[in-house]
Amino acid sequence: MATNLKPTHRVSFACIIGSDEDGNDKLGQAREIGAIWPRKNGKGGILRFDHVPIELTRGEGVIFINDVERGK
């Protein structure tokens, strides 16, 4: 990754902490676990994890991908 590039997206993860009365998953607070950096050729991005929660490896949570807000 070139050092002058900034991430285009932030990657967060929230653990499943239970279920509601309808059986839907209840999620804990999302925590940032990585970022997506643009490729030089403009096609797609490179996902880099700074942290991999054990719950992610077990399929016990949800990943969120959010755009990085750009200053104007």
CHARMM-style PDB file with segment names, atoms N, HN, CA, C and O in Angstrom:
ATOM      1  N   MET     1       0.835  -1.179   0.000  1.00  0.00      PROA
ATOM      2  CA  MET     1       0.000   0.000   0.000  1.00  0.00      PROA
ATOM      3  C   MET     1       0.879   1.240   0.000  1.00  0.00      PROA
ATOM      4  O   MET     1       1.860   1.333   0.737  1.00  0.00      PROA
ATOM      5  N   ALA     2       0.508   2.171  -0.830  1.00  0.00      PROA
ATOM      6  HN  ALA     2      -0.289   2.096  -1.429  1.00  0.00      PROA
ATOM      7  CA  ALA     2       1.235   3.430  -0.840  1.00  0.00      PROA
ATOM      8  C   ALA     2       0.866   4.227   0.405  1.00  0.00      PROA
ATOM      9  O   ALA     2      -0.290   4.234   0.829  1.00  0.00      PROA
ATOM     10  N   THR     3       1.838   4.885   0.973  1.00  0.00      PROA
ATOM     11  HN  THR     3       2.776   4.879   0.628  1.00  0.00      PROA
ATOM     12  CA  THR     3       1.588   5.585   2.233  1.00  0.00      PROA
ATOM     13  C   THR     3       0.747   6.841   2.051  1.00  0.00      PROA
ATOM     14  O   THR     3       0.180   7.339   3.023  1.00  0.00      PROA
ATOM     15  N   ASN     4       0.650   7.379   0.806  1.00  0.00      PROA
ATOM     16  HN  ASN     4       1.112   6.974   0.016  1.00  0.00      PROA
ATOM     17  CA  ASN     4      -0.129   8.595   0.609  1.00  0.00      PROA
ATOM     18  C   ASN     4      -1.622   8.309   0.419  1.00  0.00      PROA
ATOM     19  O   ASN     4      -2.424   9.242   0.412  1.00  0.00      PROA
ATOM     20  N   LEU     5      -2.001   7.070   0.268  1.00  0.00      PROA
ATOM     21  HN  LEU     5      -1.349   6.311   0.274  1.00  0.00      PROA
ATOM     22  CA  LEU     5      -3.408   6.714   0.126  1.00  0.00      PROA
ATOM     23  C   LEU     5      -4.060   6.592   1.491  1.00  0.00      PROA
ATOM     24  O   LEU     5      -3.430   6.188   2.468  1.00  0.00      PROA
ATOM     25  N   LYS     6      -5.331   6.950   1.538  1.00  0.00      PROA
ATOM     26  HN  LYS     6      -5.843   7.279   0.744  1.00  0.00      PROA
ATOM     27  CA  LYS     6      -6.097   6.819   2.777  1.00  0.00      PROA
ATOM     28  C   LYS     6      -7.186   5.784   2.557  1.00  0.00      PROA
ATOM     29  O   LYS     6      -7.613   5.572   1.422  1.00  0.00      PROA
ATOM     30  N   PRO     7      -7.640   5.139   3.615  1.00  0.00      PROA
ATOM     31  CA  PRO     7      -8.680   4.124   3.444  1.00  0.00      PROA
ATOM     32  C   PRO     7      -9.978   4.739   2.924  1.00  0.00      PROA
ATOM     33  O   PRO     7     -10.310   5.883   3.235  1.00  0.00      PROA
ATOM     34  N   THR     8     -10.698   3.959   2.130  1.00  0.00      PROA
ATOM     35  HN  THR     8     -10.429   3.030   1.878  1.00  0.00      PROA
ATOM     36  CA  THR     8     -11.992   4.399   1.607  1.00  0.00      PROA
ATOM     37  C   THR     8     -13.129   3.968   2.517  1.00  0.00      PROA
ATOM     38  O   THR     8     -14.198   4.579   2.518  1.00  0.00      PROA
ATOM     39  N   HSD     9     -12.895   2.910   3.295  1.00  0.00      PROA
ATOM     40  HN  HSD     9     -12.027   2.414   3.294  1.00  0.00      PROA
ATOM     41  CA  HSD     9     -13.930   2.368   4.180  1.00  0.00      PROA
ATOM     42  C   HSD     9     -13.312   1.910   5.501  1.00  0.00      PROA
ATOM     43  O   HSD     9     -12.143   1.529   5.562  1.00  0.00      PROA
ATOM     44  N   ARG    10     -14.117   1.955   6.541  1.00  0.00      PROA
ATOM     45  HN  ARG    10     -15.066   2.264   6.492  1.00  0.00      PROA
ATOM     46  CA  ARG    10     -13.759   1.393   7.845  1.00  0.00      PROA
ATOM     47  C   ARG    10     -14.537   0.100   8.017  1.00  0.00      PROA
ATOM     48  O   ARG    10     -15.697   0.006   7.617  1.00  0.00      PROA
ATOM     49  N   VAL    11     -13.895  -0.894   8.613  1.00  0.00      PROA
ATOM     50  HN  VAL    11     -12.952  -0.817   8.938  1.00  0.00      PROA
ATOM     51  CA  VAL    11     -14.526  -2.195   8.832  1.00  0.00      PROA
ATOM     52  C   VAL    11     -14.729  -2.383  10.332  1.00  0.00      PROA
ATOM     53  O   VAL    11     -13.789  -2.268  11.118  1.00  0.00      PROA
ATOM     54  N   SER    12     -15.969  -2.672  10.714  1.00  0.00      PROA
ATOM     55  HN  SER    12     -16.733  -2.766  10.076  1.00  0.00      PROA
ATOM     56  CA  SER    12     -16.313  -2.880  12.124  1.00  0.00      PROA
ATOM     57  C   SER    12     -16.969  -4.241  12.288  1.00  0.00      PROA
ATOM     58  O   SER    12     -17.439  -4.843  11.323  1.00  0.00      PROA
ATOM     59  N   PHE    13     -16.990  -4.715  13.528  1.00  0.00      PROA
ATOM     60  HN  PHE    13     -16.607  -4.226  14.312  1.00  0.00      PROA
ATOM     61  CA  PHE    13     -17.580  -6.013  13.836  1.00  0.00      PROA
ATOM     62  C   PHE    13     -18.385  -5.899  15.120  1.00  0.00      PROA
ATOM     63  O   PHE    13     -17.951  -5.268  16.084  1.00  0.00      PROA
ATOM     64  N   ALA    14     -19.567  -6.517  15.125  1.00  0.00      PROA
ATOM     65  HN  ALA    14     -19.920  -7.029  14.342  1.00  0.00      PROA
ATOM     66  CA  ALA    14     -20.406  -6.573  16.326  1.00  0.00      PROA
ATOM     67  C   ALA    14     -20.724  -8.029  16.630  1.00  0.00      PROA
ATOM     68  O   ALA    14     -21.172  -8.768  15.754  1.00  0.00      PROA
ATOM     69  N   CYS    15     -20.493  -8.437  17.866  1.00  0.00      PROA
ATOM     70  HN  CYS    15     -20.128  -7.836  18.578  1.00  0.00      PROA
ATOM     71  CA  CYS    15     -20.789  -9.804  18.313  1.00  0.00      PROA
ATOM     72  C   CYS    15     -22.288  -9.978  18.521  1.00  0.00      PROA
ATOM     73  O   CYS    15     -22.993  -9.031  18.870  1.00  0.00      PROA
ATOM     74  N   ILE    16     -22.763 -11.192  18.303  1.00  0.00      PROA
ATOM     75  HN  ILE    16     -22.191 -11.961  18.019  1.00  0.00      PROA
ATOM     76  CA  ILE    16     -24.134 -11.538  18.655  1.00  0.00      PROA
ATOM     77  C   ILE    16     -24.147 -11.799  20.158  1.00  0.00      PROA
ATOM     78  O   ILE    16     -23.410 -12.651  20.653  1.00  0.00      PROA
ATOM     79  N   ILE    17     -24.989 -11.059  20.880  1.00  0.00      PROA
ATOM     80  HN  ILE    17     -25.588 -10.367  20.478  1.00  0.00      PROA
ATOM     81  CA  ILE    17     -25.008 -11.181  22.341  1.00  0.00      PROA
ATOM     82  C   ILE    17     -26.274 -11.848  22.866  1.00  0.00      PROA
ATOM     83  O   ILE    17     -26.445 -11.997  24.075  1.00  0.00      PROA
ATOM     84  N   GLY    18     -27.146 -12.243  21.971  1.00  0.00      PROA
ATOM     85  HN  GLY    18     -27.006 -12.122  20.989  1.00  0.00      PROA
ATOM     86  CA  GLY    18     -28.391 -12.893  22.387  1.00  0.00      PROA
ATOM     87  C   GLY    18     -29.424 -12.774  21.292  1.00  0.00      PROA
ATOM     88  O   GLY    18     -29.096 -12.517  20.133  1.00  0.00      PROA
ATOM     89  N   SER    19     -30.678 -12.963  21.669  1.00  0.00      PROA
ATOM     90  HN  SER    19     -30.944 -13.171  22.611  1.00  0.00      PROA
ATOM     91  CA  SER    19     -31.760 -12.817  20.707  1.00  0.00      PROA
ATOM     92  C   SER    19     -32.950 -12.147  21.381  1.00  0.00      PROA
ATOM     93  O   SER    19     -33.117 -12.224  22.598  1.00  0.00      PROA
ATOM     94  N   ASP    20     -33.775 -11.486  20.567  1.00  0.00      PROA
ATOM     95  HN  ASP    20     -33.639 -11.423  19.579  1.00  0.00      PROA
ATOM     96  CA  ASP    20     -34.955 -10.819  21.112  1.00  0.00      PROA
ATOM     97  C   ASP    20     -36.121 -11.804  21.181  1.00  0.00      PROA
ATOM     98  O   ASP    20     -35.960 -12.987  20.880  1.00  0.00      PROA
ATOM     99  N   GLU    21     -37.289 -11.311  21.577  1.00  0.00      PROA
ATOM    100  HN  GLU    21     -37.419 -10.350  21.822  1.00  0.00      PROA
ATOM    101  CA  GLU    21     -38.451 -12.181  21.758  1.00  0.00      PROA
ATOM    102  C   GLU    21     -38.941 -12.797  20.446  1.00  0.00      PROA
ATOM    103  O   GLU    21     -39.671 -13.788  20.464  1.00  0.00      PROA
ATOM    104  N   ASP    22     -38.540 -12.212  19.294  1.00  0.00      PROA
ATOM    105  HN  ASP    22     -37.947 -11.407  19.279  1.00  0.00      PROA
ATOM    106  CA  ASP    22     -38.919 -12.762  17.989  1.00  0.00      PROA
ATOM    107  C   ASP    22     -37.862 -13.703  17.425  1.00  0.00      PROA
ATOM    108  O   ASP    22     -38.030 -14.236  16.328  1.00  0.00      PROA
ATOM    109  N   GLY    23     -36.777 -13.909  18.162  1.00  0.00      PROA
ATOM    110  HN  GLY    23     -36.641 -13.476  19.053  1.00  0.00      PROA
ATOM    111  CA  GLY    23     -35.716 -14.797  17.708  1.00  0.00      PROA
ATOM    112  C   GLY    23     -34.661 -14.125  16.845  1.00  0.00      PROA
ATOM    113  O   GLY    23     -33.770 -14.798  16.325  1.00  0.00      PROA
ATOM    114  N   ASN    24     -34.746 -12.804  16.683  1.00  0.00      PROA
ATOM    115  HN  ASN    24     -35.469 -12.258  17.105  1.00  0.00      PROA
ATOM    116  CA  ASN    24     -33.740 -12.073  15.909  1.00  0.00      PROA
ATOM    117  C   ASN    24     -32.496 -11.846  16.762  1.00  0.00      PROA
ATOM    118  O   ASN    24     -32.583 -11.641  17.973  1.00  0.00      PROA
ATOM    119  N   ASP    25     -31.339 -11.886  16.107  1.00  0.00      PROA
ATOM    120  HN  ASP    25     -31.268 -12.052  15.124  1.00  0.00      PROA
ATOM    121  CA  ASP    25     -30.080 -11.663  16.822  1.00  0.00      PROA
ATOM    122  C   ASP    25     -30.014 -10.255  17.400  1.00  0.00      PROA
ATOM    123  O   ASP    25     -30.419  -9.289  16.754  1.00  0.00      PROA
ATOM    124  N   LYS    26     -29.499 -10.148  18.625  1.00  0.00      PROA
ATOM    125  HN  LYS    26     -29.170 -10.933  19.150  1.00  0.00      PROA
ATOM    126  CA  LYS    26     -29.179  -8.862  19.240  1.00  0.00      PROA
ATOM    127  C   LYS    26     -27.669  -8.707  19.150  1.00  0.00      PROA
ATOM    128  O   LYS    26     -26.919  -9.632  19.462  1.00  0.00      PROA
ATOM    129  N   LEU    27     -27.233  -7.529  18.719  1.00  0.00      PROA
ATOM    130  HN  LEU    27     -27.842  -6.778  18.466  1.00  0.00      PROA
ATOM    131  CA  LEU    27     -25.810  -7.282  18.531  1.00  0.00      PROA
ATOM    132  C   LEU    27     -25.256  -6.382  19.617  1.00  0.00      PROA
ATOM    133  O   LEU    27     -25.932  -5.482  20.116  1.00  0.00      PROA
ATOM    134  N   GLY    28     -24.004  -6.649  19.971  1.00  0.00      PROA
ATOM    135  HN  GLY    28     -23.454  -7.380  19.566  1.00  0.00      PROA
ATOM    136  CA  GLY    28     -23.289  -5.776  20.884  1.00  0.00      PROA
ATOM    137  C   GLY    28     -22.788  -4.555  20.134  1.00  0.00      PROA
ATOM    138  O   GLY    28     -23.080  -4.380  18.950  1.00  0.00      PROA
ATOM    139  N   GLN    29     -22.043  -3.723  20.816  1.00  0.00      PROA
ATOM    140  HN  GLN    29     -21.806  -3.865  21.777  1.00  0.00      PROA
ATOM    141  CA  GLN    29     -21.493  -2.516  20.209  1.00  0.00      PROA
ATOM    142  C   GLN    29     -20.467  -2.889  19.146  1.00  0.00      PROA
ATOM    143  O   GLN    29     -19.611  -3.743  19.375  1.00  0.00      PROA
ATOM    144  N   ALA    30     -20.555  -2.246  17.986  1.00  0.00      PROA
ATOM    145  HN  ALA    30     -21.251  -1.552  17.800  1.00  0.00      PROA
ATOM    146  CA  ALA    30     -19.593  -2.496  16.908  1.00  0.00      PROA
ATOM    147  C   ALA    30     -18.253  -1.859  17.252  1.00  0.00      PROA
ATOM    148  O   ALA    30     -18.193  -0.753  17.790  1.00  0.00      PROA
ATOM    149  N   ARG    31     -17.185  -2.573  16.934  1.00  0.00      PROA
ATOM    150  HN  ARG    31     -17.233  -3.472  16.497  1.00  0.00      PROA
ATOM    151  CA  ARG    31     -15.823  -2.076  17.163  1.00  0.00      PROA
ATOM    152  C   ARG    31     -15.053  -2.150  15.852  1.00  0.00      PROA
ATOM    153  O   ARG    31     -15.183  -3.108  15.091  1.00  0.00      PROA
ATOM    154  N   GLU    32     -14.249  -1.120  15.602  1.00  0.00      PROA
ATOM    155  HN  GLU    32     -14.144  -0.341  16.220  1.00  0.00      PROA
ATOM    156  CA  GLU    32     -13.466  -1.087  14.373  1.00  0.00      PROA
ATOM    157  C   GLU    32     -12.385  -2.163  14.413  1.00  0.00      PROA
ATOM    158  O   GLU    32     -11.656  -2.295  15.396  1.00  0.00      PROA
ATOM    159  N   ILE    33     -12.296  -2.929  13.326  1.00  0.00      PROA
ATOM    160  HN  ILE    33     -12.888  -2.821  12.527  1.00  0.00      PROA
ATOM    161  CA  ILE    33     -11.310  -4.007  13.263  1.00  0.00      PROA
ATOM    162  C   ILE    33     -10.396  -3.903  12.047  1.00  0.00      PROA
ATOM    163  O   ILE    33      -9.481  -4.714  11.897  1.00  0.00      PROA
ATOM    164  N   GLY    34     -10.625  -2.922  11.176  1.00  0.00      PROA
ATOM    165  HN  GLY    34     -11.368  -2.264  11.298  1.00  0.00      PROA
ATOM    166  CA  GLY    34      -9.776  -2.803  10.000  1.00  0.00      PROA
ATOM    167  C   GLY    34     -10.247  -1.712   9.061  1.00  0.00      PROA
ATOM    168  O   GLY    34     -11.085  -0.882   9.413  1.00  0.00      PROA
ATOM    169  N   ALA    35      -9.688  -1.730   7.847  1.00  0.00      PROA
ATOM    170  HN  ALA    35      -9.007  -2.405   7.561  1.00  0.00      PROA
ATOM    171  CA  ALA    35     -10.016  -0.717   6.847  1.00  0.00      PROA
ATOM    172  C   ALA    35      -9.848  -1.304   5.450  1.00  0.00      PROA
ATOM    173  O   ALA    35      -9.203  -2.335   5.263  1.00  0.00      PROA
ATOM    174  N   ILE    36     -10.441  -0.625   4.482  1.00  0.00      PROA
ATOM    175  HN  ILE    36     -10.965   0.213   4.634  1.00  0.00      PROA
ATOM    176  CA  ILE    36     -10.278  -0.995   3.075  1.00  0.00      PROA
ATOM    177  C   ILE    36      -9.537   0.144   2.392  1.00  0.00      PROA
ATOM    178  O   ILE    36      -9.936   1.306   2.470  1.00  0.00      PROA
ATOM    179  N   TRP    37      -8.452  -0.215   1.723  1.00  0.00      PROA
ATOM    180  HN  TRP    37      -8.128  -1.159   1.660  1.00  0.00      PROA
ATOM    181  CA  TRP    37      -7.594   0.748   1.040  1.00  0.00      PROA
ATOM    182  C   TRP    37      -7.794   0.603  -0.461  1.00  0.00      PROA
ATOM    183  O   TRP    37      -7.960  -0.513  -0.953  1.00  0.00      PROA
ATOM    184  N   PRO    38      -7.782   1.724  -1.208  1.00  0.00      PROA
ATOM    185  CA  PRO    38      -7.975   1.631  -2.659  1.00  0.00      PROA
ATOM    186  C   PRO    38      -6.756   1.016  -3.341  1.00  0.00      PROA
ATOM    187  O   PRO    38      -5.618   1.194  -2.906  1.00  0.00      PROA
ATOM    188  N   ARG    39      -7.026   0.293  -4.415  1.00  0.00      PROA
ATOM    189  HN  ARG    39      -7.950   0.148  -4.769  1.00  0.00      PROA
ATOM    190  CA  ARG    39      -5.932  -0.231  -5.235  1.00  0.00      PROA
ATOM    191  C   ARG    39      -5.486   0.859  -6.202  1.00  0.00      PROA
ATOM    192  O   ARG    39      -6.281   1.716  -6.589  1.00  0.00      PROA
ATOM    193  N   LYS    40      -4.231   0.825  -6.586  1.00  0.00      PROA
ATOM    194  HN  LYS    40      -3.585   0.129  -6.272  1.00  0.00      PROA
ATOM    195  CA  LYS    40      -3.691   1.848  -7.484  1.00  0.00      PROA
ATOM    196  C   LYS    40      -4.393   1.861  -8.830  1.00  0.00      PROA
ATOM    197  O   LYS    40      -4.536   2.920  -9.442  1.00  0.00      PROA
ATOM    198  N   ASN    41      -4.838   0.688  -9.306  1.00  0.00      PROA
ATOM    199  HN  ASN    41      -4.722  -0.172  -8.809  1.00  0.00      PROA
ATOM    200  CA  ASN    41      -5.494   0.621 -10.611  1.00  0.00      PROA
ATOM    201  C   ASN    41      -6.966   1.023 -10.544  1.00  0.00      PROA
ATOM    202  O   ASN    41      -7.651   1.037 -11.568  1.00  0.00      PROA
ATOM    203  N   GLY    42      -7.459   1.351  -9.344  1.00  0.00      PROA
ATOM    204  HN  GLY    42      -6.903   1.340  -8.513  1.00  0.00      PROA
ATOM    205  CA  GLY    42      -8.832   1.801  -9.192  1.00  0.00      PROA
ATOM    206  C   GLY    42      -9.873   0.706  -9.181  1.00  0.00      PROA
ATOM    207  O   GLY    42     -11.066   0.994  -9.093  1.00  0.00      PROA
ATOM    208  N   LYS    43      -9.454  -0.539  -9.268  1.00  0.00      PROA
ATOM    209  HN  LYS    43      -8.484  -0.772  -9.339  1.00  0.00      PROA
ATOM    210  CA  LYS    43     -10.390  -1.660  -9.298  1.00  0.00      PROA
ATOM    211  C   LYS    43     -10.420  -2.341  -7.933  1.00  0.00      PROA
ATOM    212  O   LYS    43      -9.507  -3.087  -7.581  1.00  0.00      PROA
ATOM    213  N   GLY    44     -11.466  -2.079  -7.181  1.00  0.00      PROA
ATOM    214  HN  GLY    44     -12.207  -1.473  -7.467  1.00  0.00      PROA
ATOM    215  CA  GLY    44     -11.616  -2.741  -5.885  1.00  0.00      PROA
ATOM    216  C   GLY    44     -10.740  -2.131  -4.806  1.00  0.00      PROA
ATOM    217  O   GLY    44     -10.244  -1.011  -4.928  1.00  0.00      PROA
ATOM    218  N   GLY    45     -10.567  -2.908  -3.748  1.00  0.00      PROA
ATOM    219  HN  GLY    45     -10.970  -3.818  -3.649  1.00  0.00      PROA
ATOM    220  CA  GLY    45      -9.788  -2.443  -2.621  1.00  0.00      PROA
ATOM    221  C   GLY    45      -9.097  -3.589  -1.915  1.00  0.00      PROA
ATOM    222  O   GLY    45      -9.332  -4.759  -2.219  1.00  0.00      PROA
ATOM    223  N   ILE    46      -8.250  -3.244  -0.977  1.00  0.00      PROA
ATOM    224  HN  ILE    46      -8.058  -2.294  -0.730  1.00  0.00      PROA
ATOM    225  CA  ILE    46      -7.507  -4.222  -0.189  1.00  0.00      PROA
ATOM    226  C   ILE    46      -8.008  -4.136   1.243  1.00  0.00      PROA
ATOM    227  O   ILE    46      -7.925  -3.086   1.881  1.00  0.00      PROA
ATOM    228  N   LEU    47      -8.530  -5.251   1.743  1.00  0.00      PROA
ATOM    229  HN  LEU    47      -8.597  -6.104   1.225  1.00  0.00      PROA
ATOM    230  CA  LEU    47      -9.047  -5.314   3.108  1.00  0.00      PROA
ATOM    231  C   LEU    47      -7.907  -5.675   4.047  1.00  0.00      PROA
ATOM    232  O   LEU    47      -7.226  -6.684   3.863  1.00  0.00      PROA
ATOM    233  N   ARG    48      -7.712  -4.834   5.055  1.00  0.00      PROA
ATOM    234  HN  ARG    48      -8.265  -4.015   5.204  1.00  0.00      PROA
ATOM    235  CA  ARG    48      -6.668  -5.096   6.051  1.00  0.00      PROA
ATOM    236  C   ARG    48      -7.312  -5.145   7.428  1.00  0.00      PROA
ATOM    237  O   ARG    48      -7.935  -4.181   7.873  1.00  0.00      PROA
ATOM    238  N   PHE    49      -7.152  -6.283   8.095  1.00  0.00      PROA
ATOM    239  HN  PHE    49      -6.645  -7.066   7.734  1.00  0.00      PROA
ATOM    240  CA  PHE    49      -7.650  -6.430   9.457  1.00  0.00      PROA
ATOM    241  C   PHE    49      -6.549  -6.038  10.432  1.00  0.00      PROA
ATOM    242  O   PHE    49      -5.425  -6.529  10.332  1.00  0.00      PROA
ATOM    243  N   ASP    50      -6.866  -5.157  11.373  1.00  0.00      PROA
ATOM    244  HN  ASP    50      -7.779  -4.758  11.455  1.00  0.00      PROA
ATOM    245  CA  ASP    50      -5.948  -4.826  12.459  1.00  0.00      PROA
ATOM    246  C   ASP    50      -6.158  -5.773  13.631  1.00  0.00      PROA
ATOM    247  O   ASP    50      -5.273  -5.973  14.462  1.00  0.00      PROA
ATOM    248  N   HSD    51      -7.343  -6.344  13.673  1.00  0.00      PROA
ATOM    249  HN  HSD    51      -8.062  -6.182  12.998  1.00  0.00      PROA
ATOM    250  CA  HSD    51      -7.732  -7.224  14.778  1.00  0.00      PROA
ATOM    251  C   HSD    51      -8.773  -8.201  14.232  1.00  0.00      PROA
ATOM    252  O   HSD    51      -9.668  -7.793  13.492  1.00  0.00      PROA
ATOM    253  N   VAL    52      -8.671  -9.476  14.584  1.00  0.00      PROA
ATOM    254  HN  VAL    52      -7.944  -9.808  15.185  1.00  0.00      PROA
ATOM    255  CA  VAL    52      -9.660 -10.474  14.170  1.00  0.00      PROA
ATOM    256  C   VAL    52     -10.284 -11.077  15.428  1.00  0.00      PROA
ATOM    257  O   VAL    52      -9.665 -11.907  16.094  1.00  0.00      PROA
ATOM    258  N   PRO    53     -11.511 -10.658  15.753  1.00  0.00      PROA
ATOM    259  CA  PRO    53     -12.173 -11.206  16.937  1.00  0.00      PROA
ATOM    260  C   PRO    53     -12.422 -12.706  16.785  1.00  0.00      PROA
ATOM    261  O   PRO    53     -12.741 -13.170  15.690  1.00  0.00      PROA
ATOM    262  N   ILE    54     -12.282 -13.456  17.854  1.00  0.00      PROA
ATOM    263  HN  ILE    54     -12.023 -13.079  18.743  1.00  0.00      PROA
ATOM    264  CA  ILE    54     -12.518 -14.895  17.810  1.00  0.00      PROA
ATOM    265  C   ILE    54     -13.951 -15.191  17.371  1.00  0.00      PROA
ATOM    266  O   ILE    54     -14.203 -16.205  16.720  1.00  0.00      PROA
ATOM    267  N   GLU    55     -14.886 -14.315  17.723  1.00  0.00      PROA
ATOM    268  HN  GLU    55     -14.681 -13.491  18.252  1.00  0.00      PROA
ATOM    269  CA  GLU    55     -16.284 -14.509  17.327  1.00  0.00      PROA
ATOM    270  C   GLU    55     -16.452 -14.430  15.812  1.00  0.00      PROA
ATOM    271  O   GLU    55     -17.350 -15.064  15.256  1.00  0.00      PROA
ATOM    272  N   LEU    56     -15.605 -13.664  15.144  1.00  0.00      PROA
ATOM    273  HN  LEU    56     -14.876 -13.150  15.595  1.00  0.00      PROA
ATOM    274  CA  LEU    56     -15.645 -13.589  13.684  1.00  0.00      PROA
ATOM    275  C   LEU    56     -15.288 -14.935  13.074  1.00  0.00      PROA
ATOM    276  O   LEU    56     -15.916 -15.361  12.105  1.00  0.00      PROA
ATOM    277  N   THR    57     -14.298 -15.600  13.625  1.00  0.00      PROA
ATOM    278  HN  THR    57     -13.788 -15.254  14.412  1.00  0.00      PROA
ATOM    279  CA  THR    57     -13.881 -16.899  13.091  1.00  0.00      PROA
ATOM    280  C   THR    57     -14.929 -17.974  13.328  1.00  0.00      PROA
ATOM    281  O   THR    57     -14.943 -18.993  12.638  1.00  0.00      PROA
ATOM    282  N   ARG    58     -15.807 -17.753  14.303  1.00  0.00      PROA
ATOM    283  HN  ARG    58     -15.795 -16.925  14.864  1.00  0.00      PROA
ATOM    284  CA  ARG    58     -16.865 -18.712  14.631  1.00  0.00      PROA
ATOM    285  C   ARG    58     -18.200 -18.365  13.973  1.00  0.00      PROA
ATOM    286  O   ARG    58     -19.175 -19.098  14.136  1.00  0.00      PROA
ATOM    287  N   GLY    59     -18.256 -17.267  13.241  1.00  0.00      PROA
ATOM    288  HN  GLY    59     -17.464 -16.671  13.109  1.00  0.00      PROA
ATOM    289  CA  GLY    59     -19.501 -16.831  12.618  1.00  0.00      PROA
ATOM    290  C   GLY    59     -20.510 -16.305  13.614  1.00  0.00      PROA
ATOM    291  O   GLY    59     -21.716 -16.416  13.391  1.00  0.00      PROA
ATOM    292  N   GLU    60     -20.036 -15.731  14.716  1.00  0.00      PROA
ATOM    293  HN  GLU    60     -19.057 -15.641  14.898  1.00  0.00      PROA
ATOM    294  CA  GLU    60     -20.910 -15.269  15.798  1.00  0.00      PROA
ATOM    295  C   GLU    60     -21.004 -13.750  15.840  1.00  0.00      PROA
ATOM    296  O   GLU    60     -20.883 -13.147  16.907  1.00  0.00      PROA
ATOM    297  N   GLY    61     -21.217 -13.133  14.687  1.00  0.00      PROA
ATOM    298  HN  GLY    61     -21.315 -13.623  13.821  1.00  0.00      PROA
ATOM    299  CA  GLY    61     -21.329 -11.685  14.650  1.00  0.00      PROA
ATOM    300  C   GLY    61     -21.553 -11.182  13.244  1.00  0.00      PROA
ATOM    301  O   GLY    61     -21.766 -11.957  12.311  1.00  0.00      PROA
ATOM    302  N   VAL    62     -21.502  -9.862  13.108  1.00  0.00      PROA
ATOM    303  HN  VAL    62     -21.329  -9.233  13.865  1.00  0.00      PROA
ATOM    304  CA  VAL    62     -21.785  -9.197  11.840  1.00  0.00      PROA
ATOM    305  C   VAL    62     -20.672  -8.204  11.537  1.00  0.00      PROA
ATOM    306  O   VAL    62     -20.208  -7.486  12.423  1.00  0.00      PROA
ATOM    307  N   ILE    63     -20.244  -8.169  10.269  1.00  0.00      PROA
ATOM    308  HN  ILE    63     -20.621  -8.752   9.549  1.00  0.00      PROA
ATOM    309  CA  ILE    63     -19.262  -7.191   9.807  1.00  0.00      PROA
ATOM    310  C   ILE    63     -20.005  -6.019   9.179  1.00  0.00      PROA
ATOM    311  O   ILE    63     -20.955  -6.212   8.420  1.00  0.00      PROA
ATOM    312  N   PHE    64     -19.567  -4.801   9.500  1.00  0.00      PROA
ATOM    313  HN  PHE    64     -18.795  -4.644  10.116  1.00  0.00      PROA
ATOM    314  CA  PHE    64     -20.112  -3.586   8.900  1.00  0.00      PROA
ATOM    315  C   PHE    64     -19.003  -2.892   8.126  1.00  0.00      PROA
ATOM    316  O   PHE    64     -17.870  -2.804   8.599  1.00  0.00      PROA
ATOM    317  N   ILE    65     -19.329  -2.396   6.930  1.00  0.00      PROA
ATOM    318  HN  ILE    65     -20.249  -2.467   6.545  1.00  0.00      PROA
ATOM    319  CA  ILE    65     -18.380  -1.638   6.115  1.00  0.00      PROA
ATOM    320  C   ILE    65     -18.977  -0.252   5.911  1.00  0.00      PROA
ATOM    321  O   ILE    65     -20.051  -0.110   5.326  1.00  0.00      PROA
ATOM    322  N   ASN    66     -18.276   0.767   6.395  1.00  0.00      PROA
ATOM    323  HN  ASN    66     -17.403   0.651   6.870  1.00  0.00      PROA
ATOM    324  CA  ASN    66     -18.773   2.142   6.330  1.00  0.00      PROA
ATOM    325  C   ASN    66     -17.810   3.024   5.556  1.00  0.00      PROA
ATOM    326  O   ASN    66     -16.594   2.926   5.718  1.00  0.00      PROA
ATOM    327  N   ASP    67     -18.369   3.893   4.707  1.00  0.00      PROA
ATOM    328  HN  ASP    67     -19.357   3.972   4.576  1.00  0.00      PROA
ATOM    329  CA  ASP    67     -17.555   4.859   3.977  1.00  0.00      PROA
ATOM    330  C   ASP    67     -16.814   5.764   4.952  1.00  0.00      PROA
ATOM    331  O   ASP    67     -17.320   6.099   6.023  1.00  0.00      PROA
ATOM    332  N   VAL    68     -15.605   6.152   4.560  1.00  0.00      PROA
ATOM    333  HN  VAL    68     -15.193   5.880   3.690  1.00  0.00      PROA
ATOM    334  CA  VAL    68     -14.850   7.134   5.326  1.00  0.00      PROA
ATOM    335  C   VAL    68     -15.325   8.506   4.866  1.00  0.00      PROA
ATOM    336  O   VAL    68     -15.363   8.780   3.666  1.00  0.00      PROA
ATOM    337  N   GLU    69     -15.682   9.360   5.803  1.00  0.00      PROA
ATOM    338  HN  GLU    69     -15.651   9.138   6.777  1.00  0.00      PROA
ATOM    339  CA  GLU    69     -16.118  10.712   5.451  1.00  0.00      PROA
ATOM    340  C   GLU    69     -14.904  11.529   5.046  1.00  0.00      PROA
ATOM    341  O   GLU    69     -13.892  11.555   5.747  1.00  0.00      PROA
ATOM    342  N   ARG    70     -15.017  12.182   3.928  1.00  0.00      PROA
ATOM    343  HN  ARG    70     -15.839  12.161   3.359  1.00  0.00      PROA
ATOM    344  CA  ARG    70     -13.921  12.998   3.400  1.00  0.00      PROA
ATOM    345  C   ARG    70     -14.123  14.456   3.780  1.00  0.00      PROA
ATOM    346  O   ARG    70     -15.233  14.984   3.712  1.00  0.00      PROA
ATOM    347  N   GLY    71     -13.024  15.102   4.185  1.00  0.00      PROA
ATOM    348  HN  GLY    71     -12.122  14.674   4.241  1.00  0.00      PROA
ATOM    349  CA  GLY    71     -13.097  16.534   4.474  1.00  0.00      PROA
ATOM    350  C   GLY    71     -13.283  17.323   3.190  1.00  0.00      PROA
ATOM    351  O   GLY    71     -12.805  16.914   2.131  1.00  0.00      PROA
ATOM    352  N   LYS    72     -13.974  18.453   3.278  1.00  0.00      PROA
ATOM    353  HN  LYS    72     -14.361  18.785   4.138  1.00  0.00      PROA
ATOM    354  CA  LYS    72     -14.222  19.261   2.069  1.00  0.00      PROA
ATOM    355  C   LYS    72     -13.321  20.461   2.023  1.00  0.00      PROA
ATOM    356  OT1 LYS    72     -13.391  21.250   1.080  1.00  0.00      PROA
TER     357      LYS     72
END
